[in-house]
Amino acid sequence: MCLAVPGKILSIDESNPELKMARVQFGEAIREISVQWINDVAIGDYILAHVGTALSKIDEADAKYTLDALREMGAPELDP
């Protein structure tokens, strides 16, 4: 079983056309995530990420709902 975590895109680096990367915020943590396979991502969008790769784009309401559920389960890095 896998867990994809929602995060908010802070910046996008398209300097390498073969590997588009984004700085993504997951609560207090900021990670570099590949967004190569997701169309039409922009700064401020929310994505679901697993193992350093964005799996899909999601809306803000769904992201916040999932983040709240993860916080309730005790995910410390996701505290605002």
C-alpha positions as a printed NumPy array, in Angstrom:
array([[  0.   ,   0.   ,   0.   ],
       [  1.284,   3.467,  -0.923],
       [  0.585,   6.839,   0.589],
       [  0.525,   9.908,  -1.635],
       [  0.775,  13.169,   0.274],
       [ -0.681,  16.487,  -0.899],
       [  1.668,  19.427,  -1.236],
       [  1.601,  22.972,  -2.569],
       [  3.9  ,  23.99 ,  -5.44 ],
       [  6.121,  26.923,  -4.454],
       [  8.29 ,  27.116,  -7.577],
       [  8.927,  25.215, -10.804],
       [ 12.296,  24.618, -12.47 ],
       [ 11.983,  23.886, -16.175],
       [ 15.693,  24.361, -16.994],
       [ 15.994,  20.651, -17.845],
       [ 13.226,  19.794, -20.356],
       [ 13.618,  16.087, -19.589],
       [ 13.021,  16.493, -15.849],
       [ 10.734,  19.334, -14.736],
       [ 11.088,  19.755, -10.967],
       [  9.151,  21.748,  -8.383],
       [  9.753,  22.886,  -4.828],
       [  6.722,  21.599,  -2.968],
       [  5.615,  22.434,   0.572],
       [  4.244,  19.668,   2.793],
       [  3.349,  21.484,   6.013],
       [  6.697,  22.656,   7.386],
       [  8.755,  20.48 ,   5.031],
       [  9.799,  21.585,   1.539],
       [ 10.949,  18.951,  -0.956],
       [ 12.064,  18.776,  -4.59 ],
       [  9.435,  16.797,  -6.509],
       [  9.359,  15.738, -10.161],
       [  6.304,  17.181, -11.917],
       [  7.431,  15.955, -15.331],
       [  4.378,  13.769, -15.929],
       [  1.697,  16.224, -14.767],
       [  0.252,  18.607, -17.358],
       [ -0.544,  22.244, -16.629],
       [  0.945,  22.595, -13.159],
       [  1.578,  26.087, -11.856],
       [  2.847,  27.782,  -8.74 ],
       [  0.147,  27.555,  -6.071],
       [ -1.317,  24.286,  -7.385],
       [ -1.626,  21.253,  -5.129],
       [ -0.277,  17.864,  -6.174],
       [ -0.275,  14.363,  -4.716],
       [  3.31 ,  13.142,  -4.367],
       [  4.803,   9.731,  -3.698],
       [  8.521,   8.909,  -3.567],
       [  9.573,  12.244,  -5.073],
       [  7.143,  12.168,  -7.985],
       [  3.872,  14.026,  -8.503],
       [  1.116,  11.555,  -9.316],
       [ -1.738,  13.991,  -9.983],
       [ -2.958,  17.53 ,  -9.495],
       [ -5.75 ,  18.005,  -6.922],
       [ -7.87 ,  20.923,  -5.82 ],
       [ -7.104,  22.885,  -2.671],
       [-10.163,  21.644,  -0.742],
       [ -9.203,  17.99 ,  -1.253],
       [ -5.582,  18.736,  -0.321],
       [ -6.583,  20.471,   2.908],
       [ -9.026,  17.689,   3.816],
       [ -6.302,  15.05 ,   3.383],
       [ -3.692,  17.116,   5.246],
       [ -6.098,  17.589,   8.166],
       [ -6.715,  13.824,   8.301],
       [ -2.967,  13.115,   8.265],
       [ -2.394,  15.661,  11.058],
       [ -5.092,  13.977,  13.142],
       [ -3.194,  10.699,  12.727],
       [ -0.075,  12.411,  14.086],
       [  2.015,  13.333,  11.025],
       [  4.361,  15.857,  12.748],
       [  5.947,  17.361,   9.59 ],
       [  2.519,  18.433,   8.354],
       [  1.811,  20.835,  11.209],
       [  1.211,  24.346,   9.866]])
